[in-house]
Amino acid sequence: MVSRVLGFLRDMAMTTVFGASAEFGSFAVAWALPNLFRRLFGEGAVSAAIQPALAHEQERHGLPAAHRLFARFHFVFLLGLILLVALGEVIILLLPAIFPDWATAGTNPMAIRLMALFFPYVLPICLTALASAPQHLSGRFTLPALAPALLNIIWISWLGWMGWQASDNAPSILLLPLGVFVGGVAQWLLQLPGLRLSGWPILPSRAGSDGRVRKTLRHFLPAMIGLLAVQVNVAVDLWLVRLLVSDEANTYTFLANRLLQLPLAILGIAAATGAMPLFAKMCAEGRMKEMSRALRSALESTLVVIVPAGLGLAILSPWVLEVLFEHGRFAAADTVMLSTTLRAYLFSLPAAALLGLLIRARHARLDLRGPALIAVVVIPLNLGLDIWLLPKYGPPAAGWATTASCWVQLLLLALGMKSLGMARVFSMGRLPRLLLPGFVVALCVGAFSYWANTQQHLPAGLIILIGIPLGGLVFSFTLRAVLPIEWNAIAPKKWNVGDGS
């Protein structure tokens, strides 16, 4: 939560300095590539590959063997990252020469230069993700969770320094990648005390492998592909909006995705991150019935809270966006377009949140090919919908394309769970009760927003301060009435004194 709030402050600073401009559009295109690796590694692929392997190694051969496996994997992973960054830099710098028409149409020289400058950030952020995985397995989540908050603090401070240096002139956006790289190194250094306290080795090891490292590495690529669909869809959206609409239009796509990340990170990604070590241990110990129950409970609890969060943000988005971004060079007309784009993306929110849990459950079951094949099917679907809809409807069409792709991917993943020895993950009979709190929230907050629209001089900040607590209260009362077991599971215990919980 701290990270996402700081992320909004960072976005406010970015829009204040650069506005919905071509420079911001160049940044959005350039940042998509390292951000893709950050999300893949930091929010999934490393954990999917290494946590089940470490859990199985610890279960069969003991904790020292798991430590040796991690140190050996660390060495190979670090070497691979160095080669990846070097190869990526060569490819990025050669893009204008190899594909002159594509480079001219889809980006511009500024975007390509920024992409080359941002790409080294992949190295420290991927090492941060690797250092986080064994901490999660040991039950330590604090330092990995604080890492993005630290990046945002450094990013905001760097923007302040850039603005001070530039004085009355617009600062050069080419200075930004240096501050981001420094933030990435700080994120990695923050994880080292957590590794030491958890008992895991900090330094990589070249010691000979008995095949377990190679097996873990073979799991890594399909794990990454399985988590690729949502992240590639975002990157494709950013590039195609710029290509098929305008240089400035992908500012709306970028900011809509940033806003989508607030409920997705706090509820969806947090649930998946917390559940992955549990899933890995249960599968390593053969406790499949408990695993099925844990997965269904996690899916239902996530759905219960993610639906009202998405609906509330959709209803209150005009006022939220006015407070967050309507400063400096970001105008009221930009807020209207961004609100429409955000609402299109919010339809994908429940599917994106549940996807994380299903993919990690299948990874813990050592099914890595299934999610990877499904992702390969879904990415062209998003691409085709973008190409078809963007020229007609502009940036919101990217949200519709992503929504359709996410729901197709979720359906395909859910249908394949039974073949892995897992119980059915969804109960259609319980679905209306799980969705009811969200729809009651939407009804009440929607009525309040309709009234607020009739009050011409009501400040946007006051509307938010009333609307969000109103939604929270309605959700709490409805959840307690309709789903008392779920209420007792997620509510603070001091709220339940005297109710038998």
C-alpha positions as CSV (number, residue, x, y, z in Angstrom):
1,M,0.0,0.0,0.0
2,V,2.8,2.4,0.9
3,S,4.5,1.6,-2.5
4,R,1.3,2.3,-4.5
5,V,0.6,5.6,-2.7
6,L,4.2,6.7,-3.4
7,G,3.7,5.5,-7.0
8,F,0.8,7.8,-7.4
9,L,2.9,10.7,-6.0
10,R,5.6,9.7,-8.5
11,D,3.0,9.8,-11.3
12,M,1.7,13.1,-10.1
13,A,5.3,14.5,-10.2
14,M,5.8,13.0,-13.7
15,T,2.6,14.5,-15.1
16,T,3.4,17.9,-13.4
17,V,6.8,18.0,-15.0
18,F,6.1,16.5,-18.4
19,G,2.2,16.6,-18.8
20,A,0.4,14.5,-21.5
21,S,3.3,15.3,-23.9
22,A,5.3,13.5,-26.5
23,E,8.1,13.3,-23.9
24,F,5.9,11.4,-21.6
25,G,4.8,9.2,-24.5
26,S,8.4,8.4,-25.2
27,F,9.0,7.6,-21.6
28,A,5.9,5.3,-21.5
29,V,7.2,3.3,-24.5
30,A,10.8,3.1,-23.2
31,W,9.8,2.2,-19.7
32,A,7.5,-0.6,-20.9
33,L,10.4,-3.0,-21.6
34,P,12.3,-2.9,-18.3
35,N,8.9,-2.7,-16.5
36,L,7.9,-5.9,-18.3
37,F,10.9,-7.7,-16.9
38,R,10.3,-6.2,-13.4
39,R,6.7,-7.5,-13.4
40,L,7.6,-10.9,-14.8
41,F,10.5,-11.5,-12.4
42,G,9.4,-9.5,-9.4
43,E,5.8,-10.6,-9.4
44,G,6.1,-14.2,-10.6
45,A,8.6,-16.0,-12.7
46,V,11.5,-16.2,-10.2
47,S,9.1,-17.3,-7.5
48,A,7.4,-19.8,-9.7
49,A,10.7,-21.4,-10.7
50,I,12.7,-21.3,-7.5
51,Q,10.2,-21.6,-4.7
52,P,8.8,-25.0,-5.6
53,A,12.3,-26.2,-6.3
54,L,13.6,-25.0,-3.0
55,A,10.6,-26.5,-1.1
56,H,11.0,-29.9,-2.8
57,E,14.8,-29.8,-2.1
58,Q,14.2,-28.9,1.5
59,E,11.6,-31.6,1.9
60,R,13.7,-34.4,0.4
61,H,17.3,-33.5,1.2
62,G,17.2,-30.9,4.0
63,L,17.7,-27.2,4.4
64,P,21.5,-27.2,3.7
65,A,20.8,-28.8,0.3
66,A,18.2,-26.1,-0.4
67,H,20.8,-23.4,0.5
68,R,23.3,-24.9,-2.0
69,L,20.7,-25.0,-4.7
70,F,19.8,-21.4,-4.2
71,A,23.5,-20.3,-4.3
72,R,24.1,-22.2,-7.5
73,F,21.0,-20.9,-9.2
74,H,22.0,-17.4,-8.1
75,F,25.3,-17.7,-10.0
76,V,23.7,-19.0,-13.2
77,F,20.9,-16.4,-13.0
78,L,23.3,-13.5,-12.5
79,L,25.4,-14.6,-15.5
80,G,22.3,-14.9,-17.6
81,L,21.1,-11.4,-16.6
82,I,24.4,-9.8,-17.6
83,L,24.2,-11.5,-21.0
84,L,20.6,-10.4,-21.3
85,V,21.3,-6.8,-20.6
86,A,24.3,-6.7,-23.0
87,L,22.3,-8.4,-25.8
88,G,19.3,-6.2,-25.1
89,E,21.4,-3.0,-25.4
90,V,22.8,-4.1,-28.8
91,I,19.3,-5.0,-30.1
92,I,17.8,-1.7,-28.9
93,L,20.6,0.4,-30.4
94,L,20.4,-1.5,-33.8
95,L,16.5,-1.2,-34.0
96,P,16.6,2.0,-36.2
97,A,19.0,0.3,-38.7
98,I,17.3,-3.1,-38.8
99,F,13.7,-1.9,-38.9
100,P,13.7,1.8,-40.0
101,D,10.0,1.9,-41.0
102,W,8.9,0.2,-37.8
103,A,11.1,2.3,-35.6
104,T,9.9,5.5,-37.2
105,A,6.2,4.6,-37.0
106,G,6.1,3.0,-33.6
107,T,8.5,5.0,-31.6
108,N,10.9,7.9,-32.2
109,P,14.7,8.5,-31.6
110,M,13.9,9.8,-28.1
111,A,12.0,6.7,-27.1
112,I,14.8,4.4,-28.4
113,R,17.4,6.4,-26.5
114,L,15.4,6.2,-23.4
115,M,14.8,2.5,-23.8
116,A,18.6,1.9,-24.1
117,L,19.2,4.0,-21.0
118,F,16.4,2.3,-18.9
119,F,17.2,-1.3,-19.8
120,P,20.2,-1.8,-17.4
121,Y,17.6,-1.4,-14.6
122,V,16.7,-5.0,-15.4
123,L,19.8,-6.3,-13.7
124,P,19.2,-5.0,-10.1
125,I,15.5,-5.5,-10.2
126,C,15.8,-9.1,-11.2
127,L,18.4,-9.7,-8.5
128,T,15.9,-8.1,-6.1
129,A,13.2,-10.6,-7.2
130,L,15.6,-13.5,-6.7
131,A,16.6,-12.3,-3.2
132,S,12.9,-12.0,-2.3
133,A,11.9,-15.5,-3.3
134,P,13.6,-17.4,-0.4
135,Q,12.5,-14.8,2.1
136,H,8.9,-15.4,1.1
137,L,9.5,-19.2,1.5
138,S,10.8,-18.5,5.0
139,G,7.8,-16.3,5.9
140,R,9.5,-12.9,5.6
141,F,7.6,-10.5,3.4
142,T,8.5,-7.0,4.7
143,L,11.7,-6.1,2.9
144,P,10.6,-7.5,-0.5
145,A,7.3,-5.5,-0.1
146,L,9.2,-2.3,0.8
147,A,11.6,-2.5,-2.2
148,P,9.2,-0.7,-4.7
149,A,8.5,1.9,-2.0
150,L,12.2,2.7,-1.8
151,L,12.4,3.0,-5.6
152,N,9.5,5.5,-5.6
153,I,11.1,7.6,-2.9
154,I,14.3,7.8,-4.9
155,W,12.4,8.4,-8.2
156,I,10.4,11.3,-6.7
157,S,13.6,12.8,-5.2
158,W,15.4,12.6,-8.5
159,L,12.5,14.4,-10.3
160,G,12.7,17.1,-7.7
161,W,16.5,17.4,-8.3
162,M,15.9,17.5,-12.1
163,G,13.3,20.2,-11.8
164,W,15.6,22.3,-9.5
165,Q,18.5,21.9,-11.9
166,A,16.5,22.9,-14.9
167,S,15.1,26.0,-13.2
168,D,12.6,27.7,-15.5
169,N,13.3,25.3,-18.5
170,A,11.7,21.8,-18.9
171,P,14.2,19.3,-17.5
172,S,15.7,16.7,-19.9
173,I,13.9,13.4,-19.5
174,L,17.2,11.7,-20.5
175,L,18.5,12.2,-17.0
176,L,15.7,10.1,-15.5
177,P,17.1,6.6,-16.2
178,L,20.2,7.3,-14.0
179,G,18.0,7.9,-10.9
180,V,15.9,4.8,-11.7
181,F,19.0,2.6,-11.9
182,V,20.3,4.0,-8.5
183,G,16.8,3.1,-7.1
184,G,17.1,-0.4,-8.5
185,V,20.5,-0.9,-6.8
186,A,19.0,0.4,-3.5
187,Q,16.2,-2.1,-3.9
188,W,18.6,-5.0,-4.2
189,L,20.8,-3.9,-1.3
190,L,17.7,-3.7,0.9
191,Q,17.1,-7.5,0.5
192,L,20.5,-8.6,1.7
193,P,19.7,-8.2,5.5
194,G,16.5,-10.2,4.9
195,L,18.4,-13.0,3.2
196,R,21.0,-13.2,6.0
197,L,18.3,-13.2,8.7
198,S,16.4,-16.0,6.9
199,G,19.6,-18.0,6.8
200,W,19.9,-18.1,3.0
201,P,23.3,-17.5,1.3
202,I,23.9,-14.0,0.0
203,L,26.7,-14.7,-2.5
204,P,26.3,-16.9,-5.6
205,S,28.3,-20.1,-5.9
206,R,30.0,-21.7,-8.9
207,A,30.1,-25.1,-7.2
208,G,29.3,-28.0,-9.5
209,S,25.6,-28.9,-10.1
210,D,24.0,-32.3,-9.8
211,G,21.3,-31.5,-12.3
212,R,18.9,-29.7,-9.9
213,V,20.0,-26.2,-11.1
214,R,19.5,-27.2,-14.7
215,K,16.0,-28.6,-13.9
216,T,15.1,-25.3,-12.1
217,L,16.3,-23.3,-15.1
218,R,14.2,-25.5,-17.4
219,H,11.2,-24.5,-15.3
220,F,12.1,-20.8,-15.4
221,L,11.3,-20.2,-19.1
222,P,7.8,-21.8,-19.2
223,A,7.1,-20.1,-15.8
224,M,7.9,-16.7,-17.4
225,I,5.8,-17.4,-20.5
226,G,2.9,-18.5,-18.3
227,L,2.9,-15.1,-16.5
228,L,3.7,-13.2,-19.8
229,A,0.2,-12.6,-21.2
230,V,-1.0,-9.8,-19.0
231,Q,2.4,-8.0,-19.0
232,V,2.9,-8.3,-22.8
233,N,-0.6,-7.1,-23.3
234,V,0.2,-3.9,-21.4
235,A,3.4,-3.4,-23.4
236,V,1.6,-4.1,-26.7
237,D,-1.1,-1.7,-25.8
238,L,1.4,1.1,-25.1
239,W,3.1,0.7,-28.4
240,L,0.0,0.2,-30.6
241,V,-1.8,3.1,-29.0
242,R,1.2,5.3,-30.0
243,L,1.3,3.8,-33.5
244,L,-2.4,3.7,-34.3
245,V,-3.7,6.7,-32.4
246,S,-1.1,9.4,-31.6
247,D,2.2,10.1,-29.9
248,E,0.5,11.5,-26.8
249,A,-2.4,8.9,-26.6
250,N,-0.4,6.2,-24.8
251,T,0.0,8.6,-21.8
252,Y,-3.6,7.7,-21.0
253,T,-2.9,4.0,-21.5
254,F,0.2,4.2,-19.2
255,L,-1.6,6.1,-16.4
256,A,-4.7,3.8,-16.6
257,N,-2.5,0.8,-16.1
258,R,-0.7,2.5,-13.2
259,L,-4.1,3.2,-11.5
260,L,-5.2,-0.4,-12.2
261,Q,-2.1,-1.6,-10.3
262,L,-3.3,-0.1,-7.0
263,P,-6.1,-2.6,-6.3
264,L,-4.4,-5.4,-8.3
265,A,-1.2,-5.1,-6.2
266,I,-2.8,-4.6,-2.8
267,L,-5.4,-7.4,-3.3
268,G,-4.4,-9.6,-6.2
269,I,-0.6,-9.7,-6.3
270,A,-0.4,-9.6,-2.5
271,A,-2.7,-12.7,-2.3
272,A,-0.7,-14.5,-4.9
273,T,2.7,-13.6,-3.3
274,G,1.5,-14.7,0.1
275,A,-0.1,-18.0,-1.2
276,M,2.8,-19.1,-3.4
277,P,5.1,-20.4,-0.6
278,L,2.1,-22.2,1.0
279,F,1.1,-23.8,-2.4
280,A,4.8,-24.9,-3.0
281,K,5.1,-26.5,0.5
282,M,1.7,-28.3,0.2
283,C,2.6,-29.7,-3.2
284,A,6.1,-30.7,-2.0
285,E,4.5,-32.6,0.9
286,G,1.7,-34.2,-1.2
287,R,-1.2,-32.5,0.7
288,M,-3.3,-32.0,-2.4
289,K,-6.8,-31.9,-0.7
290,E,-5.5,-29.1,1.6
291,M,-4.0,-27.4,-1.5
292,S,-7.4,-27.5,-3.3
293,R,-9.2,-26.0,-0.3
294,A,-6.5,-23.3,0.1
295,L,-6.7,-22.3,-3.5
296,R,-10.5,-22.1,-3.5
297,S,-10.5,-20.0,-0.3
298,A,-7.9,-17.7,-1.8
299,L,-9.8,-17.3,-5.0
300,E,-13.1,-16.6,-3.3
301,S,-11.6,-14.1,-0.8
302,T,-9.8,-12.3,-3.5
303,L,-12.9,-12.1,-5.7
304,V,-15.0,-10.8,-2.8
305,V,-12.7,-7.8,-2.2
306,I,-11.5,-7.1,-5.7
307,V,-14.9,-6.5,-7.3
308,P,-16.0,-3.6,-5.0
309,A,-12.5,-2.1,-5.2
310,G,-12.7,-2.0,-9.0
311,L,-16.3,-0.8,-9.2
312,G,-15.6,1.9,-6.6
313,L,-12.6,3.2,-8.5
314,A,-14.6,3.2,-11.8
315,I,-17.4,5.3,-10.2
316,L,-15.1,7.8,-8.4
317,S,-12.5,7.9,-11.2
318,P,-13.3,11.5,-12.5
319,W,-12.7,13.0,-9.0
320,V,-9.7,10.7,-8.2
321,L,-8.0,11.6,-11.5
322,E,-8.7,15.3,-11.0
323,V,-7.0,15.2,-7.6
324,L,-4.1,13.0,-8.7
325,F,-3.2,14.5,-12.1
326,E,-4.9,17.7,-13.0
327,H,-1.8,19.8,-12.2
328,G,0.7,21.6,-14.4
329,R,0.5,20.5,-18.0
330,F,-2.3,17.9,-17.4
331,A,-5.6,19.5,-18.4
332,A,-9.3,18.7,-17.6
333,A,-9.8,17.3,-21.1
334,D,-6.9,14.8,-20.4
335,T,-8.8,13.8,-17.2
336,V,-11.9,12.9,-19.2
337,M,-10.0,10.7,-21.7
338,L,-8.0,9.0,-18.9
339,S,-11.2,8.3,-16.9
340,T,-12.8,6.6,-20.0
341,T,-9.6,4.5,-20.6
342,L,-9.3,3.5,-16.9
343,R,-12.9,2.3,-16.8
344,A,-12.2,0.1,-19.8
345,Y,-9.2,-1.5,-18.1
346,L,-11.1,-2.0,-14.8
347,F,-13.3,-4.7,-16.4
348,S,-10.1,-6.8,-16.5
349,L,-9.3,-6.4,-12.8
350,P,-11.1,-9.5,-11.3
351,A,-9.7,-11.7,-14.0
352,A,-6.2,-10.4,-13.6
353,A,-6.3,-10.8,-9.8
354,L,-7.5,-14.4,-10.0
355,L,-5.1,-15.3,-12.8
356,G,-2.2,-14.8,-10.4
357,L,-3.5,-17.4,-8.0
358,L,-4.3,-20.0,-10.6
359,I,-1.0,-19.6,-12.4
360,R,1.0,-19.9,-9.1
361,A,-1.1,-22.9,-8.0
362,R,-0.3,-24.7,-11.3
363,H,3.4,-23.7,-11.0
364,A,3.5,-25.1,-7.5
365,R,2.0,-28.4,-8.9
366,L,5.0,-28.2,-11.4
367,D,2.6,-27.7,-14.3
368,L,4.6,-25.0,-16.2
369,R,3.7,-25.9,-19.8
370,G,-0.1,-25.5,-19.4
371,P,0.0,-21.8,-18.4
372,A,2.7,-21.1,-20.9
373,L,0.7,-22.6,-23.8
374,I,-2.4,-20.6,-22.7
375,A,-0.4,-17.4,-22.6
376,V,0.8,-18.0,-26.1
377,V,-2.8,-18.3,-27.3
378,V,-4.0,-15.2,-25.5
379,I,-1.3,-12.7,-26.6
380,P,-2.3,-12.8,-30.3
381,L,-5.9,-12.3,-29.3
382,N,-5.1,-9.1,-27.5
383,L,-2.9,-8.0,-30.5
384,G,-5.7,-8.6,-33.0
385,L,-8.3,-6.8,-30.9
386,D,-6.0,-3.8,-30.5
387,I,-5.4,-3.6,-34.2
388,W,-9.1,-3.9,-34.9
389,L,-10.5,-1.5,-32.3
390,L,-7.8,1.2,-31.7
391,P,-8.2,3.1,-34.9
392,K,-12.0,3.4,-34.3
393,Y,-12.2,4.0,-30.6
394,G,-8.8,5.3,-29.4
395,P,-7.1,4.5,-26.1
396,P,-10.1,3.0,-24.3
397,A,-10.1,0.2,-26.9
398,A,-6.8,-1.0,-25.5
399,G,-8.6,-1.6,-22.2
400,W,-11.4,-3.6,-23.9
401,A,-8.8,-5.8,-25.7
402,T,-6.9,-6.5,-22.4
403,T,-10.2,-7.3,-20.6
404,A,-11.2,-9.8,-23.2
405,S,-7.8,-11.5,-23.2
406,C,-7.6,-11.7,-19.4
407,W,-11.0,-13.4,-19.1
408,V,-10.2,-15.9,-21.9
409,Q,-7.0,-16.8,-20.1
410,L,-8.7,-17.2,-16.8
411,L,-11.3,-19.5,-18.3
412,L,-8.7,-21.7,-20.0
413,L,-6.6,-22.0,-16.8
414,A,-9.6,-22.9,-14.6
415,L,-10.8,-25.6,-17.0
416,G,-7.5,-27.4,-16.8
417,M,-7.2,-27.6,-13.0
418,K,-9.1,-30.9,-12.7
419,S,-6.5,-32.7,-14.9
420,L,-3.9,-31.9,-12.2
421,G,-5.7,-33.7,-9.5
422,M,-7.2,-30.5,-8.1
423,A,-10.8,-30.0,-7.1
424,R,-13.1,-27.6,-9.0
425,V,-11.8,-24.2,-8.2
426,F,-15.1,-22.3,-8.5
427,S,-18.6,-23.0,-7.2
428,M,-21.2,-21.4,-9.5
429,G,-23.8,-21.7,-6.7
430,R,-21.7,-19.4,-4.4
431,L,-20.9,-16.9,-7.1
432,P,-24.0,-14.6,-6.6
433,R,-23.2,-14.3,-2.9
434,L,-19.5,-13.6,-3.6
435,L,-20.5,-10.8,-6.0
436,L,-23.3,-9.3,-4.0
437,P,-21.2,-7.1,-1.7
438,G,-19.5,-5.5,-4.7
439,F,-22.8,-4.7,-6.5
440,V,-24.3,-3.2,-3.3
441,V,-21.2,-1.0,-3.0
442,A,-21.6,0.1,-6.6
443,L,-25.3,0.9,-6.1
444,C,-24.6,3.1,-3.0
445,V,-21.5,4.8,-4.2
446,G,-23.1,5.3,-7.6
447,A,-26.1,7.0,-6.0
448,F,-23.7,9.3,-4.0
449,S,-21.7,10.1,-7.2
450,Y,-25.0,11.0,-9.0
451,W,-25.8,13.4,-6.2
452,A,-22.3,14.8,-6.2
453,N,-22.5,15.6,-9.9
454,T,-25.5,17.9,-9.1
455,Q,-23.4,19.9,-6.6
456,Q,-21.4,22.2,-8.8
457,H,-19.0,23.6,-6.2
458,L,-18.3,20.4,-4.2
459,P,-14.5,19.9,-4.1
460,A,-13.2,16.7,-5.7
461,G,-11.1,15.9,-2.6
462,L,-14.2,16.0,-0.4
463,I,-16.2,13.7,-2.7
464,I,-13.3,11.2,-2.5
465,L,-13.1,11.5,1.3
466,I,-16.9,10.8,1.6
467,G,-17.2,8.2,-1.3
468,I,-14.4,5.8,-0.2
469,P,-15.4,5.4,3.5
470,L,-19.0,5.1,2.3
471,G,-18.1,2.2,0.1
472,G,-16.0,0.6,2.8
473,L,-18.9,0.8,5.3
474,V,-21.4,-0.6,2.9
475,F,-19.0,-3.4,1.9
476,S,-18.4,-4.3,5.6
477,F,-22.1,-4.5,6.5
478,T,-23.0,-6.4,3.4
479,L,-20.2,-8.9,3.7
480,R,-21.0,-9.6,7.4
481,A,-24.6,-10.2,6.5
482,V,-24.1,-12.3,3.4
483,L,-20.8,-14.1,4.0
484,P,-20.1,-14.2,7.8
485,I,-17.3,-16.8,7.5
486,E,-15.4,-14.6,5.0
487,W,-16.1,-11.6,7.2
488,N,-14.6,-13.3,10.2
489,A,-11.6,-14.4,8.2
490,I,-10.6,-10.9,6.8
491,A,-12.0,-8.4,9.4
492,P,-9.7,-7.1,12.2
493,K,-10.4,-9.3,15.3
494,K,-11.2,-6.3,17.5
495,W,-14.3,-5.7,15.3
496,N,-15.5,-9.2,16.1
497,V,-15.6,-9.0,19.9
498,G,-18.7,-10.7,21.2
499,D,-19.8,-12.3,17.9
500,G,-18.4,-15.7,18.7
501,S,-15.5,-15.5,16.3
